[in-house]
Amino acid sequence: MKKLFLLAALAIFGTNLHAQDFKLGINAGLPLGNAGDVSSFSLILDAGFLWEVSEEFDLGVMSGFSHSFGKEAAQIGNASVNYGDVSFIPIAGAARFNASDKFTLGLDLGYAIGVSDGNDGGFYYAPRVQYGVSETMAIVLAYRGISMDGGSFDILSAGLEFRL
């Protein structure tokens, strides 16, 4: 597996790619399904580097930090049950298809490292759609899923992405 990642990195860095973009994003999210049972809302920071493969297609790497705030679940007798916060650091490959001058479709695939107690992380996937407001800013809507043993942690997020 390490050899495959090394080969992919050499292929990306070793080819003559046109432009390079550093992306920085901030998002708010709504945990869904099982994640919504234990978390109230999420804040997400994204950072990535994309290379232009063609006018319509970009490839790169993404990472960031996702923090979902635990919520109070129930009152049991005189005690209330509180769920802890859940945090991840995703490390992913990124692909973007520029459908038009304003709209971009994308997908991030990789692994999300669990950084909160009892969180081992899991396979990370994040399909997204972006609308370019200007040359340096886009509105992003994304579905972020982390498949873990025994379930998944899913977030629907919206935010801004800045091209630096």
N, CA, C and O of each residue as an XYZ file, in Angstrom:
656
protein
N       0.824     -1.187      0.000
C       0.000      0.000      0.000
C       0.872      1.257      0.000
O       0.563      2.225     -0.694
N       1.962      1.245      0.775
C       2.862      2.397      0.803
C       3.482      2.644     -0.566
O       3.676      3.789     -0.975
N       3.792      1.554     -1.273
C       4.371      1.695     -2.613
C       3.377      2.331     -3.571
O       3.759      3.121     -4.434
N       2.093      1.988     -3.420
C       1.054      2.573     -4.263
C       0.938      4.076     -4.024
O       0.831      4.846     -4.979
N       0.957      4.504     -2.755
C       0.904      5.930     -2.440
C       2.136      6.662     -2.969
O       2.022      7.772     -3.490
N       3.308      6.049     -2.839
C       4.534      6.659     -3.338
C       4.486      6.799     -4.858
O       4.881      7.829     -5.404
N       4.008      5.774     -5.528
C       3.878      5.822     -6.978
C       2.898      6.911     -7.412
O       3.157      7.627     -8.379
N       1.778      7.038     -6.706
C       0.798      8.083     -7.027
C       1.385      9.469     -6.799
O       1.171     10.370     -7.609
N       2.117      9.650     -5.712
C       2.742     10.952     -5.432
C       3.761     11.303     -6.505
O       3.807     12.443     -6.966
N       4.585     10.328     -6.909
C       5.562     10.583     -7.968
C       4.879     10.915     -9.284
O       5.359     11.763    -10.037
N       3.769     10.257     -9.565
C       3.038     10.537    -10.802
C       2.486     11.956    -10.794
O       2.529     12.645    -11.813
N       1.970     12.394     -9.657
C       1.415     13.744     -9.572
C       2.514     14.792     -9.618
O       2.423     15.750    -10.386
N       3.553     14.622     -8.806
C       4.611     15.628     -8.729
C       5.556     15.581     -9.926
O       6.174     16.588    -10.270
N       5.668     14.420    -10.557
C       6.636     14.261    -11.623
C       6.144     14.671    -12.992
O       6.951     14.827    -13.908
N       4.856     14.849    -13.161
C       4.328     15.243    -14.468
C       4.364     16.749    -14.621
O       4.508     17.487    -13.646
N       4.233     17.187    -15.841
C       4.249     18.623    -16.131
C       2.833     19.168    -15.996
O       2.120     19.284    -16.993
N       2.419     19.499    -14.791
C       1.095     20.040    -14.545
C       1.150     21.553    -14.656
O       2.169     22.173    -14.353
N       0.053     22.135    -15.091
C       0.035     23.554    -15.428
C       0.043     24.476    -14.204
O       1.100     24.982    -13.827
N      -1.076     24.692    -13.602
C      -1.187     25.660    -12.510
C      -1.313     24.939    -11.176
O      -1.654     23.758    -11.116
N      -1.033     25.674    -10.117
C      -1.143     25.138     -8.770
C      -1.996     26.097     -7.947
O      -1.854     27.315     -8.053
N      -2.888     25.532     -7.122
C      -3.764     26.334     -6.278
C      -3.723     25.814     -4.853
O      -3.862     24.613     -4.619
N      -3.533     26.724     -3.896
C      -3.683     26.384     -2.495
C      -5.087     26.800     -2.100
O      -5.488     27.937     -2.346
N      -5.846     25.886     -1.486
C      -7.230     26.131     -1.092
C      -7.344     26.067      0.424
O      -6.729     25.219      1.070
N      -8.133     26.968      0.978
C      -8.412     26.995      2.407
C      -9.912     27.191      2.579
O     -10.486     28.119      2.009
N     -10.559     26.316      3.368
C     -12.000     26.395      3.531
C     -12.433     26.358      4.974
O     -11.755     25.794      5.833
N     -13.589     26.975      5.231
C     -14.223     26.924      6.547
C     -15.685     26.573      6.316
O     -16.355     27.167      5.472
N     -16.174     25.586      7.090
C     -17.515     25.042      6.883
C     -18.222     24.824      8.210
O     -17.591     24.586      9.239
N     -19.536     24.911      8.165
C     -20.387     24.506      9.279
C     -21.164     23.294      8.803
O     -21.532     23.205      7.632
N     -21.416     22.352      9.718
C     -22.068     21.131      9.292
C     -23.137     20.648     10.242
O     -23.173     20.999     11.422
N     -24.009     19.828      9.679
C     -25.077     19.192     10.427
C     -24.829     17.689     10.421
O     -24.929     17.058      9.369
N     -24.507     17.094     11.582
C     -24.314     15.642     11.638
C     -25.612     14.911     11.304
O     -26.689     15.311     11.747
N     -25.505     13.836     10.521
C     -26.667     13.077     10.070
C     -26.633     11.665     10.626
O     -25.576     11.179     11.028
N     -27.779     11.005     10.651
C     -27.867      9.605     11.071
C     -27.365      9.393     12.482
O     -27.727     10.132     13.397
N     -26.520      8.367     12.658
C     -25.969      8.064     13.977
C     -25.155      9.224     14.530
O     -25.161      9.468     15.736
N     -24.450      9.946     13.647
C     -23.666     11.099     14.095
C     -24.579     12.167     14.682
O     -24.202     12.846     15.637
N     -25.786     12.325     14.115
C     -26.746     13.300     14.618
C     -27.316     12.929     15.979
O     -27.804     13.793     16.708
N     -27.254     11.640     16.324
C     -27.728     11.205     17.638
C     -26.787     11.643     18.750
O     -27.221     11.841     19.885
N     -25.496     11.799     18.437
C     -24.512     12.102     19.472
C     -23.897     13.495     19.336
O     -23.234     13.969     20.258
N     -24.113     14.157     18.189
C     -23.505     15.474     17.950
C     -24.552     16.470     17.497
O     -25.506     16.117     16.805
N     -24.364     17.722     17.896
C     -25.336     18.756     17.548
C     -24.965     19.510     16.274
O     -25.826     19.740     15.425
N     -23.711     19.894     16.130
C     -23.243     20.569     14.912
C     -21.739     20.398     14.783
O     -21.067     19.959     15.716
N     -21.220     20.753     13.607
C     -19.800     20.547     13.323
C     -19.184     21.812     12.747
O     -19.847     22.585     12.056
N     -17.912     22.007     13.041
C     -17.096     23.031     12.404
C     -15.942     22.321     11.710
O     -15.320     21.424     12.279
N     -15.661     22.731     10.469
C     -14.686     22.019      9.656
C     -13.757     23.015      8.975
O     -14.207     23.991      8.375
N     -12.450     22.754      9.074
C     -11.440     23.520      8.337
C     -10.823     22.593      7.305
O     -10.485     21.448      7.607
N     -10.679     23.096      6.083
C     -10.068     22.327      5.002
C      -8.856     23.069      4.475
O      -8.844     24.300      4.431
N      -7.848     22.331      4.081
C      -6.682     22.900      3.402
C      -6.251     21.914      2.331
O      -6.226     20.705      2.562
N      -5.913     22.433      1.165
C      -5.530     21.540      0.089
C      -4.683     22.218     -0.958
O      -4.588     23.443     -1.030
N      -4.078     21.386     -1.759
C      -3.240     21.864     -2.852
C      -3.671     21.111     -4.100
O      -3.635     19.881     -4.128
N      -4.083     21.847     -5.139
C      -4.570     21.237     -6.371
C      -3.710     21.665     -7.546
O      -3.234     22.798     -7.615
N      -3.520     20.719     -8.479
C      -2.784     20.992     -9.701
C      -3.730     20.878    -10.879
O      -4.560     19.970    -10.929
N      -3.612     21.783    -11.816
C      -4.453     21.757    -13.008
C      -3.907     20.719    -13.986
O      -2.797     20.863    -14.498
N      -4.684     19.685    -14.238
C      -4.305     18.649    -15.189
C      -4.744     19.079    -16.590
O      -4.031     18.865    -17.570
N      -5.928     19.686    -16.666
C      -6.449     20.270    -17.899
C      -7.354     21.428    -17.504
O      -7.505     21.709    -16.315
N      -7.954     22.101    -18.468
C      -8.846     23.217    -18.132
C     -10.024     22.767    -17.280
O     -10.525     23.528    -16.452
N     -10.463     21.531    -17.485
C     -11.640     21.033    -16.784
C     -11.334     20.186    -15.555
O     -12.242     19.909    -14.772
N     -10.092     19.768    -15.360
C      -9.820     18.760    -14.346
C      -8.616     19.136    -13.493
O      -7.560     19.488    -14.019
N      -8.780     19.060    -12.161
C      -7.705     19.316    -11.200
C      -7.554     18.099    -10.289
O      -8.538     17.435     -9.963
N      -6.324     17.811     -9.882
C      -6.013     16.746     -8.927
C      -5.148     17.317     -7.816
O      -4.406     18.275     -8.032
N      -5.241     16.727     -6.620
C      -4.395     17.204     -5.538
C      -4.585     16.437     -4.251
O      -5.044     15.294     -4.244
N      -4.224     17.087     -3.166
C      -4.316     16.515     -1.827
C      -5.075     17.475     -0.921
O      -4.976     18.693     -1.068
N      -5.827     16.918      0.009
C      -6.597     17.713      0.961
C      -6.380     17.168      2.368
O      -6.131     15.977      2.557
N      -6.478     18.051      3.342
C      -6.460     17.668      4.740
C      -7.292     18.702      5.489
O      -7.934     19.552      4.873
N      -7.279     18.630      6.781
C      -8.043     19.603      7.557
C      -8.302     19.111      8.959
O      -7.568     18.284      9.500
N      -9.374     19.647      9.538
C      -9.775     19.285     10.889
C     -11.287     19.411     10.984
O     -11.858     20.434     10.605
N     -11.929     18.370     11.489
C     -13.382     18.345     11.659
C     -13.685     18.142     13.140
O     -13.175     17.209     13.760
N     -14.517     19.020     13.708
C     -14.876     18.910     15.121
C     -16.392     18.962     15.253
O     -17.024     19.956     14.894
N     -16.968     17.884     15.771
C     -18.410     17.813     16.002
C     -18.665     17.881     17.497
O     -18.077     17.133     18.279
N     -19.540     18.777     17.877
C     -19.812     19.025     19.294
C     -20.848     18.041     19.818
O     -21.940     17.913     19.264
N     -20.482     17.338     20.912
C     -21.381     16.368     21.531
C     -22.578     17.054     22.135
O     -22.527     18.234     22.483
N     -23.676     16.294     22.259
C     -24.870     16.895     22.832
C     -25.355     16.096     24.032
O     -24.988     14.938     24.231
N     -26.188     16.753     24.818
C     -26.801     16.104     25.960
C     -27.909     15.207     25.435
O     -28.812     15.673     24.740
N     -27.847     13.938     25.760
C     -28.764     12.975     25.150
C     -30.070     12.815     25.907
O     -31.144     12.927     25.316
N     -29.995     12.559     27.190
C     -31.225     12.240     27.912
C     -31.034     12.437     29.405
O     -29.913     12.433     29.914
N     -32.138     12.607     30.086
C     -32.162     12.673     31.542
C     -32.559     11.291     32.042
O     -33.664     10.822     31.770
N     -31.653     10.635     32.779
C     -31.916      9.311     33.330
C     -31.913      9.445     34.849
O     -30.859      9.579     35.471
N     -33.093      9.407     35.428
C     -33.210      9.640     36.872
C     -32.751     11.055     37.194
O     -33.265     12.024     36.635
N     -31.780     11.170     38.097
C     -31.231     12.481     38.455
C     -29.990     12.835     37.643
O     -29.416     13.909     37.824
N     -29.579     11.951     36.760
C     -28.357     12.177     35.983
C     -28.701     12.402     34.510
O     -29.644     11.818     33.976
N     -27.918     13.257     33.880
C     -28.080     13.442     32.430
C     -26.891     12.800     31.719
O     -25.775     12.786     32.237
N     -27.147     12.278     30.541
C     -26.117     11.628     29.745
C     -25.621     12.626     28.712
O     -26.413     13.180     27.950
N     -24.311     12.858     28.685
C     -23.719     13.760     27.700
C     -22.777     12.973     26.802
O     -22.019     12.124     27.271
N     -22.832     13.262     25.507
C     -21.912     12.648     24.562
C     -20.715     13.565     24.377
O     -20.856     14.788     24.400
N     -19.547     12.986     24.197
C     -18.332     13.763     24.003
C     -18.219     14.291     22.578
O     -18.916     13.843     21.668
N     -17.329     15.247     22.414
C     -17.037     15.801     21.096
C     -16.310     14.751     20.259
O     -15.616     13.887     20.795
N     -16.478     14.835     18.936
C     -15.852     13.894     18.008
C     -15.032     14.700     17.002
O     -15.553     15.606     16.352
N     -13.738     14.363     16.879
C     -12.850     15.105     15.977
C     -12.085     14.159     15.060
O     -11.732     13.040     15.431
N     -11.839     14.658     13.832
C     -11.100     13.897     12.830
C     -10.116     14.808     12.101
O     -10.328     16.016     11.993
N      -9.042     14.208     11.606
C      -8.120     14.860     10.672
C      -8.124     14.017      9.403
O      -7.492     12.961      9.359
N      -8.838     14.480      8.359
C      -8.839     13.714      7.114
C      -7.580     13.978      6.291
O      -7.081     15.102      6.240
N      -7.083     12.936      5.654
C      -5.967     13.044      4.708
C      -6.447     12.343      3.444
O      -6.706     11.139      3.453
N      -6.565     13.111      2.345
C      -7.238     12.564      1.171
C      -6.633     13.055     -0.135
O      -5.995     14.105     -0.199
N      -6.855     12.268     -1.162
C      -6.622     12.710     -2.515
C      -7.860     13.467     -2.969
O      -8.967     13.168     -2.521
N      -7.687     14.445     -3.855
C      -8.806     15.282     -4.285
C      -8.864     15.335     -5.807
O      -7.837     15.418     -6.481
N     -10.073     15.287     -6.328
C     -10.306     15.450     -7.764
C     -11.411     16.485     -7.947
O     -12.414     16.462     -7.234
N     -11.226     17.385     -8.899
C     -12.218     18.426     -9.187
C     -12.475     18.476    -10.683
O     -11.540     18.471    -11.483
N     -13.759     18.525    -11.059
C     -14.167     18.682    -12.451
C     -14.862     20.021    -12.578
O     -15.898     20.249    -11.953
N     -14.300     20.906    -13.379
C     -14.864     22.240    -13.597
C     -15.937     22.132    -14.680
O     -15.631     22.188    -15.871
N     -17.196     21.977    -14.262
C     -18.304     21.788    -15.180
C     -18.580     23.046    -16.005
O     -19.035     22.963    -17.146
N     -18.302     24.213    -15.416
C     -18.442     25.500    -16.106
C     -17.516     26.495    -15.426
O     -16.732     26.124    -14.552
N     -17.604     27.752    -15.825
C     -16.778     28.777    -15.180
C     -17.139     28.960    -13.713
O     -16.299     29.376    -12.916
N     -18.383     28.652    -13.348
C     -18.859     28.883    -11.982
C     -19.028     27.601    -11.157
O     -18.835     27.628     -9.941
N     -19.385     26.476    -11.799
C     -19.693     25.250    -11.061
C     -18.571     24.220    -11.165
O     -18.023     23.967    -12.237
N     -18.246     23.628     -9.992
C     -17.233     22.578     -9.904
C     -17.800     21.412     -9.113
O     -18.431     21.603     -8.073
N     -17.574     20.210     -9.608
C     -17.927     18.983     -8.896
C     -16.640     18.351     -8.396
O     -15.629     18.360     -9.098
N     -16.670     17.802     -7.186
C     -15.445     17.240     -6.641
C     -15.670     16.030     -5.776
O     -16.792     15.724     -5.372
N     -14.566     15.339     -5.497
C     -14.580     14.180     -4.623
C     -13.232     14.074     -3.926
O     -12.183     14.125     -4.567
N     -13.273     13.927     -2.603
C     -12.089     13.671     -1.797
C     -12.205     12.247     -1.249
O     -13.252     11.871     -0.722
N     -11.139     11.456     -1.370
C     -11.106     10.088     -0.857
C      -9.819      9.879     -0.073
O      -8.738     10.265     -0.518
N      -9.946      9.264      1.099
C      -8.752      9.003      1.885
C      -9.084      8.355      3.211
O      -9.969      7.503      3.301
N      -8.362      8.771      4.241
C      -8.528      8.226      5.579
C      -8.675      9.377      6.562
O      -7.935     10.358      6.493
N      -9.630      9.257      7.476
C      -9.821     10.250      8.534
C      -9.261      9.675      9.828
O      -9.717      8.638     10.310
N      -8.274     10.356     10.381
C      -7.653      9.937     11.643
C      -8.526     10.447     12.783
O      -8.797     11.645     12.874
N      -8.963      9.547     13.645
C      -9.758      9.937     14.802
C      -8.860     10.513     15.884
O      -7.897      9.864     16.293
N      -9.156     11.722     16.356
C      -8.314     12.352     17.370
C      -9.031     12.537     18.706
O      -8.434     13.047     19.654
N     -10.287     12.136     18.799
C     -10.993     12.207     20.077
C     -10.954     10.833     20.743
O     -10.664      9.831     20.088
N     -11.244     10.785     22.034
C     -11.187      9.537     22.805
C     -12.095      8.470     22.210
O     -13.253      8.742     21.894
N     -11.573      7.254     22.054
C     -12.348      6.135     21.562
C     -12.669      6.195     20.080
O     -13.539      5.463     19.609
N     -11.993      7.041     19.346
C     -12.271      7.251     17.924
C     -11.065      6.776     17.116
O     -10.007      7.403     17.143
N     -11.230      5.670     16.400
C     -10.127      5.103     15.629
C     -10.040      5.646     14.211
O      -9.066      5.373     13.510
N     -11.038      6.409     13.773
C     -11.045      6.925     12.413
C     -11.578      5.903     11.427
O     -12.103      4.862     11.823
N     -11.440      6.206     10.124
C     -11.927      5.289      9.110
C     -11.796      5.862      7.716
O     -11.240      6.943      7.523
N     -12.315      5.124      6.746
C     -12.293      5.532      5.343
C     -13.097      6.825      5.171
O     -14.230      6.929      5.642
N     -12.498      7.807      4.492
C     -13.099      9.138      4.339
C     -13.501      9.376      2.893
O     -12.719      9.120      1.978
N     -14.717      9.864      2.682
C     -15.186     10.241      1.351
C     -15.992     11.529      1.469
O     -16.766     11.704      2.410
N     -15.805     12.425      0.509
C     -16.484     13.711      0.569
C     -16.805     14.225     -0.834
O     -16.007     14.957     -1.419
N     -17.967     13.848     -1.380
C     -18.397     14.462     -2.630
C     -18.831     15.902     -2.360
O     -19.326     16.218     -1.278
N     -18.640     16.775     -3.358
C     -18.938     18.197     -3.144
C     -19.340     18.862     -4.437
O     -19.037     18.390     -5.532
N     -20.033     19.974     -4.278
C     -20.360     20.853     -5.393
C     -19.985     22.267     -4.960
O     -20.224     22.658     -3.818
N     -19.396     23.032     -5.883
C     -18.931     24.379     -5.569
C     -19.498     25.370     -6.581
O     -19.662     25.064     -7.762
N     -19.792     26.571     -6.077
C     -20.200     27.673     -6.944
C     -19.208     28.807     -6.741
O     -19.066     29.322     -5.632
N     -18.522     29.197     -7.807
C     -17.524     30.258     -7.725
C     -18.166     31.631     -7.659
O     -18.812     32.070     -8.611
N     -17.986     32.301     -6.543
C     -18.514     33.646     -6.355
C     -17.586     34.670     -7.006
O     -18.039     35.663     -7.575
N     -16.283     34.410     -6.913
C     -15.273     35.272     -7.523
C     -14.082     34.401     -7.917
O     -14.138     33.178     -7.784
N     -13.022     35.011     -8.393
C     -11.812     34.262     -8.755
C     -11.163     33.598     -7.543
O     -10.458     32.598     -7.684
N     -11.399     34.152     -6.353
C     -10.710     33.650     -5.157
C     -11.637     33.048     -4.106
O     -11.159     32.628     -3.052
N     -12.956     32.988     -4.355
C     -13.875     32.477     -3.336
C     -14.992     31.655     -3.977
O     -15.519     32.007     -5.032
N     -15.344     30.534     -3.301
C     -16.432     29.674     -3.761
C     -17.291     29.263     -2.570
O     -16.806     29.140     -1.446
N     -18.566     29.056     -2.840
C     -19.489     28.483     -1.862
C     -19.479     26.974     -2.084
O     -19.601     26.512     -3.218
N     -19.333     26.206     -1.007
C     -19.178     24.756     -1.105
C     -20.271     24.057     -0.312
O     -20.543     24.413      0.835
N     -20.897     23.058     -0.932
C     -21.830     22.163     -0.261
C     -21.234     20.766     -0.375
O     -20.945     20.299     -1.477
N     -21.047     20.091      0.774
C     -20.382     18.777      0.759
C     -21.081     17.807      1.703
O     -21.656     18.196      2.719
N     -21.011     16.543      1.334
C     -21.422     15.454      2.199
C     -20.139     14.750      2.609
O     -19.397     14.268      1.753
N     -19.871     14.685      3.896
C     -18.628     14.090      4.386
C     -18.979     12.835      5.172
O     -19.729     12.891      6.146
N     -18.437     11.712      4.746
C     -18.705     10.457      5.418
C     -17.418      9.783      5.862
O     -16.402      9.839      5.169
N     -17.471      9.154      7.012
C     -16.340      8.381      7.528
C     -16.889      7.011      7.908
O     -17.668      6.878      8.851
N     -16.466      5.988      7.152
C     -16.884      4.616      7.433
C     -15.951      4.024      8.471
O     -14.740      3.939      8.267
N     -16.538      3.614      9.590
C     -15.760      3.050     10.691
C     -16.318      1.684     11.043
O     -17.399      1.314     10.585
N     -15.588      0.935     11.853
C     -16.112     -0.334     12.340
C     -17.398     -0.064     13.106
O     -17.415      0.734     14.044
N     -18.459     -0.721     12.709
C     -19.710     -0.581     13.420
C     -20.573      0.583     12.971
O     -21.569      0.874     13.632
N     -20.247      1.259     11.890
C     -21.108      2.343     11.435
C     -20.373      3.398     10.645
O     -19.301      3.162     10.089
N     -20.982      4.572     10.612
C     -20.370      5.687      9.904
C     -20.676      6.986     10.636
O     -21.605      7.066     11.440
N     -19.876      7.993     10.339
C     -20.068      9.327     10.906
C     -20.235     10.265      9.712
O     -19.284     10.500      8.967
N     -21.445     10.801      9.529
C     -21.787     11.562      8.335
C     -22.169     12.995      8.682
O     -22.841     13.254      9.679
N     -21.719     13.926      7.827
C     -21.977     15.350      8.035
C     -22.351     15.989      6.695
O     -21.687     15.753      5.686
N     -23.399     16.785      6.688
C     -23.735     17.629      5.551
C     -23.206     19.017      5.894
O     -23.586     19.593      6.914
N     -22.331     19.557      5.044
C     -21.689     20.832      5.392
C     -21.844     21.857      4.278
O     -22.013     21.518      3.107
N     -21.781     23.111      4.679
C     -21.787     24.241      3.746
C     -20.764     25.256      4.250
O     -20.597     25.444      5.455
N     -20.092     25.899      3.315
C     -19.087     26.863      3.744
C     -18.469     27.600      2.581
O     -18.994     27.599      1.467
N     -17.341     28.231      2.862
C     -16.598     29.014      1.882
C     -15.224     28.420      1.687
O     -14.598     27.948      2.636
N     -14.752     28.446      0.440
C     -13.417     28.016      0.108
C     -12.686     29.189     -0.550
O     -13.218     29.846     -1.445
N     -11.468     29.435     -0.091
C     -10.683     30.551     -0.607
C      -9.478     30.027     -1.364
O      -8.791     29.116     -0.902
N      -9.224     30.601     -2.519
C      -8.054     30.263     -3.313
C      -6.974     31.273     -2.974
O      -7.171     32.476     -3.146
N      -5.841     30.795     -2.497
C      -4.762     31.695     -2.072
C      -3.607     31.644     -3.031
O      -2.609     32.337     -2.833
